[in-house]
Amino acid sequence: MPIPEDVTGDEIDKDVRQELQSLPKTLAEDVAKNLVMVARLIDEDPEGAYGYSKVALRLASRVAAVREAGGFAAYATQRYSEALAEFRAARRMTGGVELWPVMADCERGLGRPEKALDMAGAPEVNKLDKAGQVEMRLVAAGARRDMGQLDAAIVTLQSPELAAGSVQPWTARLRYAYADALLAAGREGEAREWFAKALEADRDGSTDASDRLAELDGVDFVDALDEDGTDGADGPEATVVEKAADRAEDTVKAETDAGADAEAGRERDAQDRDED
């Protein structure tokens, strides 16, 4: 697959670069460039990222960082079985537990929420850092919802991290998940409160909490034109922008009419003077 000229491979994390030092220099550079493309595309073009990950895997399948990147690319394209296999391979190579939550979420994707819950109760969870433990809690709550256990999902999300006043990288997503679970359980008032709290913590726009709040408040966003292509400013749905545009058009028309009347008046005065 083509690599853009601006990609050098030096953009990768230093720890990954260190892993690639076990490869011949030219091969390491090629692998690094493909990993850069995976990271660059995985959000906006996951299929493209997946393609580059397959190239990297073909070149260096014995490198843990490559297996991990392949796992995330497969996960982003909902190839959960493949993602789980890559994550397991990366974990065997490193012995770490960082991938435990996303491995559990792959089990959910494969329709095995009970397996995900088993993983949520495994000893590996105690070895995760705070962010990993919150992620595991989110996965466990999702598994409960998969099984139709809404109340249990709500309880699972109730934690010191949810109640904390300080904003952490995971705060917005945790509050959002809690609000969504409350709404699914029919607790709309509480859900609105927590969507608002999620929005307050969402500094990078990682959730659509603002849209969910608007839906709960009955706010409708309408197009500038009606479905028939005509201006709908006179109707009850007219937006402020539409009304302002109408006022501007009316003002221009009034000024034009006034100017025309004045010009006509001047012409009549001139004709009267000529007749005199």
C-alpha positions as CSV (number, residue, x, y, z in Angstrom):
1,M,0.0,0.0,0.0
2,P,1.3,3.5,-0.8
3,I,2.9,5.6,1.9
4,P,2.6,9.4,1.7
5,E,5.9,11.2,1.3
6,D,5.4,13.1,4.6
7,V,5.5,9.8,6.6
8,T,9.0,9.0,7.7
9,G,8.4,6.4,10.4
10,D,10.1,8.6,13.0
11,E,6.6,9.6,14.2
12,I,6.1,6.4,16.2
13,D,6.4,6.2,19.9
14,K,10.0,5.7,21.2
15,D,9.0,2.4,22.9
16,V,7.7,1.1,19.6
17,R,10.8,2.3,17.9
18,Q,12.9,0.4,20.4
19,E,11.0,-2.8,19.7
20,L,11.7,-2.4,16.0
21,Q,15.4,-2.3,16.6
22,S,15.4,-6.1,16.6
23,L,14.7,-5.8,12.8
24,P,17.1,-4.9,10.0
25,K,17.2,-1.2,9.5
26,T,15.3,-1.0,6.2
27,L,12.7,-3.4,7.3
28,A,12.2,-1.5,10.6
29,E,11.7,1.7,8.7
30,D,9.0,0.1,6.4
31,V,7.2,-1.4,9.4
32,A,7.3,1.9,11.2
33,K,5.8,3.8,8.3
34,N,2.9,1.3,8.1
35,L,2.3,1.6,11.9
36,V,2.2,5.4,11.4
37,M,-0.5,5.0,8.8
38,V,-2.5,2.7,11.1
39,A,-2.4,5.4,13.8
40,R,-3.2,8.1,11.3
41,L,-6.3,6.4,9.7
42,I,-7.8,4.3,12.5
43,D,-10.4,6.9,13.5
44,E,-11.5,8.3,10.1
45,D,-10.7,5.4,7.8
46,P,-10.6,2.2,9.8
47,E,-10.6,-0.1,6.7
48,G,-7.6,1.8,5.4
49,A,-5.8,1.4,8.8
50,Y,-6.6,-2.3,8.7
51,G,-5.0,-2.6,5.3
52,Y,-1.7,-1.0,6.6
53,S,-1.8,-3.2,9.7
54,K,-1.9,-6.3,7.5
55,V,1.2,-5.1,5.7
56,A,3.0,-4.5,9.0
57,L,2.0,-7.9,10.2
58,R,3.3,-9.6,7.1
59,L,6.6,-7.8,7.6
60,A,7.1,-8.3,11.4
61,S,4.5,-10.5,13.0
62,R,7.0,-11.3,15.8
63,V,7.0,-7.8,17.2
64,A,4.4,-7.2,20.0
65,A,3.7,-3.6,19.0
66,V,2.8,-4.8,15.5
67,R,0.4,-7.5,16.8
68,E,-1.2,-4.9,19.1
69,A,-1.6,-2.4,16.2
70,G,-3.1,-5.2,14.1
71,G,-5.5,-6.0,17.0
72,F,-6.7,-2.4,17.2
73,A,-7.2,-2.1,13.5
74,A,-9.2,-5.3,13.4
75,Y,-11.2,-4.1,16.5
76,A,-12.0,-0.8,14.7
77,T,-13.5,-2.7,11.8
78,Q,-15.4,-5.0,14.0
79,R,-13.3,-8.1,13.2
80,Y,-13.5,-9.2,16.8
81,S,-12.3,-12.7,16.4
82,E,-9.2,-11.5,14.6
83,A,-8.6,-8.7,17.0
84,L,-8.8,-11.0,20.0
85,A,-6.2,-13.3,18.4
86,E,-3.8,-10.4,17.8
87,F,-4.3,-9.1,21.3
88,R,-3.7,-12.5,22.8
89,A,-0.5,-12.8,20.8
90,A,0.7,-9.4,21.9
91,R,-0.1,-10.2,25.5
92,R,1.9,-13.5,25.3
93,M,4.9,-11.6,24.0
94,T,4.9,-8.9,26.6
95,G,3.2,-10.5,29.6
96,G,1.3,-7.3,30.3
97,V,-2.3,-6.8,31.2
98,E,-3.0,-3.5,29.5
99,L,-5.1,-5.1,26.7
100,W,-7.3,-7.1,29.1
101,P,-10.3,-4.6,28.9
102,V,-10.3,-4.5,25.1
103,M,-9.9,-8.3,24.9
104,A,-13.1,-8.5,27.1
105,D,-14.9,-6.1,24.8
106,C,-14.0,-8.4,21.9
107,E,-15.8,-11.2,23.7
108,R,-18.8,-8.9,23.8
109,G,-18.5,-8.3,20.1
110,L,-18.5,-12.0,19.5
111,G,-21.7,-12.4,21.4
112,R,-20.2,-13.7,24.6
113,P,-21.0,-11.2,27.3
114,E,-20.8,-13.9,30.0
115,K,-17.1,-14.4,29.1
116,A,-16.6,-10.6,29.3
117,L,-18.0,-10.6,32.8
118,D,-15.7,-13.5,33.8
119,M,-12.8,-11.5,32.6
120,A,-14.0,-8.5,34.6
121,G,-13.7,-10.6,37.8
122,A,-10.3,-12.1,36.9
123,P,-7.1,-11.3,39.0
124,E,-5.7,-9.5,36.0
125,V,-8.0,-6.6,36.7
126,N,-6.3,-5.8,39.9
127,K,-3.0,-5.3,38.0
128,L,-4.5,-2.6,35.7
129,D,-3.9,1.0,36.3
130,K,-6.8,3.3,37.2
131,A,-7.7,4.0,33.6
132,G,-7.7,0.3,32.8
133,Q,-9.9,-0.5,35.7
134,V,-12.4,2.2,34.6
135,E,-12.3,0.8,31.1
136,M,-13.0,-2.7,32.5
137,R,-15.9,-1.3,34.4
138,L,-17.4,0.1,31.2
139,V,-17.0,-3.2,29.5
140,A,-18.6,-5.1,32.3
141,A,-21.6,-2.6,32.3
142,G,-21.9,-3.1,28.6
143,A,-22.0,-6.9,29.1
144,R,-24.7,-6.5,31.7
145,R,-26.8,-4.5,29.2
146,D,-26.1,-7.1,26.5
147,M,-27.8,-9.6,28.8
148,G,-30.7,-7.3,29.5
149,Q,-29.6,-6.5,33.1
150,L,-30.1,-2.8,33.1
151,D,-30.2,-2.3,36.9
152,A,-27.0,-4.4,37.2
153,A,-25.3,-2.2,34.6
154,I,-26.3,0.9,36.5
155,V,-24.9,-0.5,39.7
156,T,-21.7,-1.6,38.0
157,L,-21.0,2.0,36.9
158,Q,-21.6,3.4,40.3
159,S,-18.1,3.9,41.6
160,P,-15.7,6.3,43.3
161,E,-14.5,7.4,39.8
162,L,-18.1,8.3,38.8
163,A,-18.7,10.3,42.0
164,A,-15.4,12.1,41.9
165,G,-15.5,15.8,41.2
166,S,-12.2,16.0,39.4
167,V,-12.1,15.5,35.7
168,Q,-9.9,12.7,34.4
169,P,-9.4,11.4,30.9
170,W,-12.1,8.7,31.5
171,T,-14.6,10.9,33.3
172,A,-16.7,12.0,30.3
173,R,-17.1,8.5,29.0
174,L,-18.0,7.0,32.4
175,R,-20.6,9.7,33.1
176,Y,-22.0,9.2,29.6
177,A,-22.3,5.5,30.0
178,Y,-24.1,6.0,33.3
179,A,-26.5,8.5,31.8
180,D,-27.2,6.2,28.8
181,A,-27.9,3.3,31.2
182,L,-30.2,5.4,33.3
183,L,-32.1,6.5,30.2
184,A,-32.5,2.9,29.0
185,A,-34.0,2.1,32.4
186,G,-36.5,4.9,32.0
187,R,-34.9,7.2,34.5
188,E,-35.0,10.2,32.2
189,G,-34.5,13.0,34.8
190,E,-31.4,11.4,36.3
191,A,-30.2,10.6,32.8
192,R,-30.4,14.3,31.8
193,E,-28.5,15.3,34.9
194,W,-25.6,12.9,34.0
195,F,-25.6,13.7,30.3
196,A,-25.0,17.3,31.5
197,K,-22.2,16.2,33.8
198,A,-20.7,14.2,30.9
199,L,-20.8,17.3,28.7
200,E,-19.1,19.3,31.4
201,A,-16.2,16.9,31.5
202,D,-16.0,16.3,27.7
203,R,-13.2,18.6,26.8
204,D,-12.2,16.9,23.6
205,G,-15.6,16.0,22.2
206,S,-15.3,12.3,22.7
207,T,-19.1,11.9,23.3
208,D,-22.3,13.2,21.8
209,A,-23.6,14.3,25.2
210,S,-24.7,17.7,23.8
211,D,-26.9,16.0,21.2
212,R,-28.4,13.6,23.8
213,L,-29.2,16.6,26.0
214,A,-30.9,18.4,23.1
215,E,-33.0,15.3,22.3
216,L,-34.1,15.1,25.9
217,D,-35.0,18.8,25.9
218,G,-37.0,18.4,22.7
219,V,-34.8,20.7,20.7
220,D,-35.1,20.2,16.9
221,F,-32.5,21.4,14.5
222,V,-34.2,22.4,11.2
223,D,-32.7,23.1,7.7
224,A,-32.7,26.6,6.4
225,L,-35.0,25.5,3.6
226,D,-38.2,23.5,3.9
227,E,-38.5,20.1,2.2
228,D,-40.1,21.8,-0.8
229,G,-37.1,24.1,-1.1
230,T,-39.0,27.2,0.0
231,D,-38.1,29.6,2.8
232,G,-39.7,28.5,6.0
233,A,-39.0,31.6,8.0
234,D,-42.6,32.6,8.6
235,G,-43.5,29.3,10.2
236,P,-43.1,28.4,13.9
237,E,-39.9,26.4,13.2
238,A,-38.1,29.5,11.7
239,T,-34.6,29.9,13.2
240,V,-33.0,33.0,14.4
241,V,-30.7,33.0,11.4
242,E,-33.6,32.7,9.0
243,K,-35.5,35.5,10.6
244,A,-32.4,37.7,10.7
245,A,-31.9,37.0,7.0
246,D,-35.5,38.0,6.3
247,R,-35.1,41.2,8.2
248,A,-31.9,42.0,6.2
249,E,-33.8,41.4,2.9
250,D,-36.7,43.6,4.1
251,T,-34.3,46.3,5.0
252,V,-32.5,46.2,1.7
253,K,-35.8,46.3,-0.1
254,A,-37.1,49.2,1.9
255,E,-33.9,51.1,1.3
256,T,-34.1,50.4,-2.4
257,D,-37.7,51.4,-2.6
258,A,-37.0,54.6,-0.7
259,G,-34.1,55.4,-3.0
260,A,-36.3,54.8,-6.0
261,D,-39.0,57.1,-4.6
262,A,-36.5,59.8,-3.9
263,E,-35.1,59.6,-7.4
264,A,-38.6,59.8,-8.9
265,G,-39.3,62.8,-6.8
266,R,-36.1,64.6,-8.0
267,E,-37.1,63.8,-11.6
268,R,-40.5,65.3,-11.1
269,D,-39.0,68.5,-9.6
270,A,-36.7,68.8,-12.5
271,Q,-39.5,68.5,-15.0
272,D,-41.6,71.2,-13.1
273,R,-38.6,73.6,-13.3
274,D,-38.2,73.0,-17.0
275,E,-41.9,73.7,-17.6
276,D,-41.7,76.9,-15.6
